[in-house]
Amino acid sequence: MNQNRRKLAKSEARYLKRTVAAALCLFAVLFLLPLLLYGGEEAETLQTPAPTAGLPLDRVVVSPLPELDAKTTVRVSLGDGEVLALPLDKYLWRVVAAEMPASFELEALKAQTVAARTYTLSKMSRTSARHPDADVCSDISCCQAYIDPAAAAGNWGEQAEAYTAKIASAVAGTDGMTALYGGEPIQAVFFSSAAGRTVDAVEVWGNSVPYLSSVDSPEGEEDVPNYRSTVTVTLEEFKRTLLAQYPQADLSGEAAGWFSSPVLNSGGGVATLDVGGVAIPGSALRTLFGLRSANFTVETGEQGVTFSVTGYGHGVGMSQYGANALARQGLTYEEILKWYYTGIDVAPYQTD
């Protein structure tokens, strides 16, 4: 009898040990294992060295304020009385997609974004008689180019997804950043390509602007499509077009004698050219004969009057192809902006 009781006691003890062991294992699985796993990840994170600055001091990037553009609304006149209210970041995407090739370097696209943002903010600070109910319009003769995302995607074809994301990155990566002079947004004008140098604003528009002075621009023939172009008009067409605007010009005799005394501007283009005894601005000749820029030479022959033109645009401010060339050289968007806009600062704009 006693022997049976001892066997029963031993059996109950073994059962109790197994039960306790099972309970301990279950506790470990439910409570200790997750703690060890998460604790291990945290410990590994804490042991990872903190990143150190790798840029020179003069190239440290200032982080923009989060979503500053998204909080600003811009009213866009699309023509025919339609005014569209957009967050600034959405509007800037449409401008950059229309103004600069999406194949350009990201830093060039960022520089274009800041220029477009600055130009927009400057426009928003005053009322325009051409679009009194809107801050900006989609007419490039007044404001900036504009394209709907669907139209842009159609133009880009197979690259649509990549280019859409690239321009969105340029906008988000410069959120709120603005080109400032004396704490105020500048007139951030830009153009397509220069012939070696940009032009001082006073030589084109008659107003001296300290940050719109002539600077070197590095793009060249290998970078820019149609960097060099020609326009030829017959002698009869040249006479008719010029005399309609400058009837006092003497276009008698041989055509070779019509042109003399060219005066060049700071960018190497034509400031004025004597045509038939009248000093005519190069910009006026550009408009009259549809030239891509005022950087041109003139020849006459059996075909008529031929203009040989270099570059594209008015030549003041930031050259877009020049910005892309600088980005390929490793310059940041801030350095590109400060290259073309003399003496500016690049910082987030202030809201009310």
C-alpha positions, 0 to 999 in steps of 0.5 A, a space after each residue: 500500500 505504501 509502495 503504491 502511494 509512493 509511486 502515485 506521489 512520484 507520478 504526480 510530481 513528474 506531472 507537476 514538473 511537466 506542467 510548470 515547464 510547459 507554462 514557462 515555455 508558453 510565457 517565454 513565447 508570449 512575452 519574452 520572445 517579442 521583447 527580445 526581438 524588438 529589444 534587439 532591433 532597438 539595440 542595433 539601431 542605437 549602435 549604428 553611428 550617426 551620419 556626419 556631414 559630408 558636404 563642404 561648409 559652403 554647400 550645406 543644404 538648408 532643409 525647407 519647411 515641410 509642405 509650405 507650398 501646399 498651404 499656399 493657393 494660387 489663382 491661375 487664369 487659363 483663358 476664356 474667363 476660366 480661373 483655377 485655384 491650385 495649391 502652389 506645389 501643384 501649379 509649380 509642377 505644371 509650370 516646370 513641366 512646361 518650361 524645362 525639359 524633364 530630361 534635364 538634371 534634377 538640380 537644374 529642375 530644382 533651380 527652375 522650380 525655385 525660379 518659377 516659385 519666386 516669379 509666382 510669389 512676385 506676381 501674387 504680390 501685385 494685381 495685373 490688368 491682364 488677369 485682374 481676377 487671378 494671380 498668374 495666367 498661362 500666357 507666356 507673353 505675360 507670365 509662365 508656361 503651363 501644361 496639364 499633367 495629362 497633356 504632359 504625360 502624352 508628350 512624354 510617352 513611355 517616360 511619363 511615369 519617370 518624368 512625372 515623379 522627377 518633376 514632383 521630386 524637384 518641387 518637393 525637394 525645394 518646398 518653399 525655397 525662394 530667391 530673395 534680394 534684400 529679403 524680397 522675392 526677385 524678378 526671377 526671369 529666365 530664358 532658354 540658352 545664351 551665347 556664352 554670357 547672359 545680358 544685363 537687364 538694363 540693356 534689354 529693358 532699360 532698368 538696372 537690376 542689381 541681381 540681373 547682371 551679365 555673367 558667363 553661361 557654360 552651355 554650347 553647341 553640343 548641349 543645345 538643339 538649334 543653338 545656331 539658326 538662320 533666318 533668310 528673308 528676301 530683299 523685298 520682304 525685308 524692305 516692306 517689314 522694316 519700313 513699316 516700323 521705321 519709315 525714315 530708313 533709307 533702303 536705296 542702293 545695294 543691300 550691302 550698304 544698308 547695314 553698319 555700326 553694330 553695337 554689342 551688348 554685354 552678352 555679345 548680342 546686338 544692342 543696336 544696328 544702323 539700318 539705312 541710317 537708323 539705329 535700331 535695337 537688336 531686340 526690335 530686329 529680333 521681333 520683326 524677323 522672328 529671330 531666336 535671339 538678338 545675338 546675330 550677324 547679318 549678310 546680304 546676297 542673292 537670296 536676300 538678307 540672312 541672319 545667323 543667330 546664336 542661342 534662344 531667348 531674351 538673355 536676361 537672368 537664368 539660362 535653362 541650358 546653362 543651368 543644366 550644364 552647371 548641374 552636370 558639373 556638380 553644382 547644386 540648385 542653390 549654387 546655380 541660382 546664385 550663379 545667375 542671380 548675383 547677390 541673392 539669398 535662397 531661403 523659405 518664403 514667409 507666410 502671414 
